[in-house]
Amino acid sequence: MDFSYVENKTFMDFEDVFFLIKGHQISIVIFSKKTSEFKKNPPKFLPTSQVMKNFIFASILFALLLTVNAAPFQLNKRAITFGPCNLKPPVDLLEVKIGTDHPEFGKNESFYASGTLTKNDIIKDATILQVAYGDSNGILIADPYFQFFNESIKAGTPFNASASVPTPKLPDSYTIGVIVAFPDLQLTFACAIAAVGVSSEKSKIYDIFKLI
């Protein structure tokens, strides 16, 4: 089924969350006075303001996720194809296609994602589709784009989604990651990744959730 999404939002609140990426090491310090209270009494669904703050962790996830080995390896002039993410435990594979091959700086790129979640439901206004660009070292090139699903979909039901994503200035070698996930990062439902001009030697596999 086809469905639309609410307008995308951006996030970053340095008064509440500070993070530093040095190579592949990440340090996180939480300054929010409400954090402990939120952990003791978590709501059924995250309120919008807290969701926005939690998306900083989504950025960290993608900074690491984009270093995951993508198959097959692609040279810059080859068509961009997406493969599975090497996550543990494994997650469902997204089928991803893009409108322009390759994405052009300053223009919005059309992303088309589809699949069937085997274990998790998509929850309206809580589950996100997120797209991020990273360099050959897995460092984010720009803030990830995300949008909420505006319709709940039961596990086992095929779904498809589309997004118009701004294209940052891209280096010769870069990676693109696409996920369907719950924004608190306790659940990543599905994932796909593509590497452009990245050698297999530089593509690395990280135990992402141990580093968050």
Phi and psi in degrees as a GROMACS rama.xvg file:
@    title "Ramachandran Plot"
@    xaxis  label "Phi"
@    yaxis  label "Psi"
@TYPE xy
-98.7436  141.644  ASP-2
-153.684  159.199  PHE-3
-102.622  178.994  SER-4
-133.794  163.013  TYR-5
-71.3397  161.98  VAL-6
-60.2396  140.308  GLU-7
-67.7842  154.53  ASN-8
-126.911  160.457  LYS-9
-113.097  162.448  THR-10
-145.658  145.097  PHE-11
171.224  118.955  MET-12
-136.421  94.6605  ASP-13
-73.7187  -13.1349  PHE-14
-73.7402  -23.5155  GLU-15
-103.818  -37.928  ASP-16
-134.889  131.942  VAL-17
-124.771  130.828  PHE-18
-137.714  151.057  PHE-19
-133.048  125.939  LEU-20
-105.858  117.896  ILE-21
-120.831  101.2  LYS-22
66.8898  -110.021  GLY-23
-119.296  13.87  HIS-24
-101.995  137.348  GLN-25
-126.148  130.134  ILE-26
-113.031  133.756  SER-27
-126.616  129.808  ILE-28
-126.506  127.168  VAL-29
-103.391  123.406  ILE-30
-103.418  -12.4755  PHE-31
-61.1108  130.555  SER-32
-71.9042  -18.2864  LYS-33
-90.8231  -4.35823  LYS-34
-61.3782  -48.9828  THR-35
-64.3075  -38.8951  SER-36
-65.1664  -38.8236  GLU-37
-65.2783  -37.9737  PHE-38
-69.4765  -33.4691  LYS-39
-73.2488  -35.2311  LYS-40
-129.973  67.2268  ASN-41
-69.4267  136.596  PRO-42
-73.9522  165.663  PRO-43
-60.3229  -43.4647  LYS-44
-125.173  145.926  PHE-45
-67.95  134.639  LEU-46
-65.8324  158.199  PRO-47
-56.5781  -45.6367  THR-48
-62.1  -41.2147  SER-49
-70.2246  -35.1503  GLN-50
-60.1566  -43.3028  VAL-51
-60.8852  -41.0412  MET-52
-68.6385  -36.2443  LYS-53
-69.1999  -19.1999  ASN-54
-68.4782  -14.7924  PHE-55
-61.5367  -33.3763  ILE-56
-71.1748  -30.0462  PHE-57
-64.1277  -36.4579  ALA-58
-63.0077  -41.9511  SER-59
-65.2036  -41.0428  ILE-60
-56.6873  -47.1599  LEU-61
-69.6054  -33.1866  PHE-62
-59.3299  -32.8426  ALA-63
-88.7552  -39.588  LEU-64
-60.0976  -34.7564  LEU-65
-73.7193  -1.77309  LEU-66
-95.9299  -2.30455  THR-67
-66.9678  144.194  VAL-68
-63.0716  128.597  ASN-69
-109.504  139.366  ALA-70
-127.164  134.413  ALA-71
-86.1554  163.036  PRO-72
-66.2428  138.153  PHE-73
-122.063  137.97  GLN-74
-82.0002  162.712  LEU-75
-56.6114  -34.756  ASN-76
-88.8257  -4.32828  LYS-77
-83.3111  157.889  ARG-78
-63.0897  143.104  ALA-79
-80.5331  121.616  ILE-80
-125.206  147  THR-81
-103.23  142.011  PHE-82
-127.279  -176.753  GLY-83
-72.7727  154.777  PRO-84
-93.432  138.116  CYS-85
-85.6699  71.1439  ASN-86
-101.818  149.958  LEU-87
-126.686  123.231  LYS-88
-68.2839  157.478  PRO-89
-59.872  149.405  PRO-90
-119.955  167.311  VAL-91
-65.5555  150.315  ASP-92
-89.4138  131.343  LEU-93
-90.0417  141.162  LEU-94
-93.3262  120.849  GLU-95
-125.598  133.383  VAL-96
-129.623  152.259  LYS-97
-121.429  156.451  ILE-98
-77.0178  -42.5265  GLY-99
-114.876  126.469  THR-100
-117.903  95.1224  ASP-101
-105.535  163.4  HIS-102
-57.9583  144.391  PRO-103
-111.466  131.232  GLU-104
-56.0261  135.044  PHE-105
85.8016  -7.09366  GLY-106
-114.069  150.78  LYS-107
-76.9051  135.481  ASN-108
-101.171  134.714  GLU-109
-86.816  125.238  SER-110
-112.799  134.477  PHE-111
-122.991  115.107  TYR-112
-117.942  139.136  ALA-113
-147.193  164.297  SER-114
163.768  -172.441  GLY-115
-136.821  118.055  THR-116
-76.1205  131.247  LEU-117
-92.0446  -23.5431  THR-118
-123.647  -25.4308  LYS-119
-121.822  147.637  ASN-120
-85.5937  148.111  ASP-121
-84.4868  128.178  ILE-122
-109.73  126.189  ILE-123
-55.3695  133.625  LYS-124
61.5337  15.056  ASP-125
-130.586  -38.2247  ALA-126
-85.5758  143.116  THR-127
-120.587  153.635  ILE-128
-104.515  126.298  LEU-129
-130.587  138.232  GLN-130
-127.494  134.653  VAL-131
-143.205  145.517  ALA-132
-106.078  137.011  TYR-133
-133.146  161.624  GLY-134
-83.8219  -173.001  ASP-135
-68.8518  -14.147  SER-136
-98.4589  3.30775  ASN-137
84.5653  9.89788  GLY-138
-87.8614  134.222  ILE-139
-59.4181  135.801  LEU-140
-84.2884  -33.5779  ILE-141
-151.273  167.832  ALA-142
-58.6531  137.116  ASP-143
-60.9111  148.068  PRO-144
-93.4969  140.107  TYR-145
-147.445  157.294  PHE-146
-149.511  148.548  GLN-147
-83.5436  146.361  PHE-148
-71.1481  139.282  PHE-149
-107.538  18.3874  ASN-150
-147.653  136.339  GLU-151
-81.8903  140.104  SER-152
-135.393  126.301  ILE-153
-71.6753  148.811  LYS-154
-57.0116  141.377  ALA-155
92.5171  -8.20424  GLY-156
-100.096  123.534  THR-157
-60.4709  145.732  PRO-158
-139.861  159.644  PHE-159
-142.043  153.264  ASN-160
-145.472  151.443  ALA-161
-132.453  151.455  SER-162
-149.04  142.711  ALA-163
-105.045  109.414  SER-164
-113.459  127.54  VAL-165
-60.2571  139.256  PRO-166
-98.4805  119.158  THR-167
-76.2454  174.276  PRO-168
-70.3237  121.368  LYS-169
-103.564  139.584  LEU-170
-76.1141  178.004  PRO-171
-63.0827  -35.9996  ASP-172
-115.391  128.48  SER-173
-156.808  170.47  TYR-174
-130.856  154.262  THR-175
-128.886  127.863  ILE-176
-119.134  140.256  GLY-177
-131.556  129.157  VAL-178
-135.534  156.983  ILE-179
-114.726  124.353  VAL-180
-155.828  166.969  ALA-181
-91.7703  133.957  PHE-182
-65.3999  -14.5646  PRO-183
-82.2355  0.0302595  ASP-184
67.8198  8.74006  LEU-185
-74.173  -22.0917  GLN-186
-134.769  118.515  LEU-187
-108.404  117.938  THR-188
-84.3611  -46.4787  PHE-189
-152.176  158.016  ALA-190
-156.59  152.247  CYS-191
-150.867  149.76  ALA-192
-144.292  146.912  ILE-193
-133.131  142.011  ALA-194
-119.493  131.753  ALA-195
-117.847  116.744  VAL-196
68.6703  20.7975  GLY-197
-105.386  123.723  VAL-198
-72.8121  155.544  SER-199
-63.1802  -26.8649  SER-200
-67.2778  -32.3059  GLU-201
-86.5552  -19.9718  LYS-202
-75.0771  125.872  SER-203
-126.128  156.36  LYS-204
-109.935  127.098  ILE-205
-116.996  145.532  TYR-206
-81.9475  84.6589  ASP-207
-56.1236  -47.2653  ILE-208
-71.2809  -17.4655  PHE-209
-79.0631  -18.624  LYS-210
-96.5013  -10.4283  LEU-211
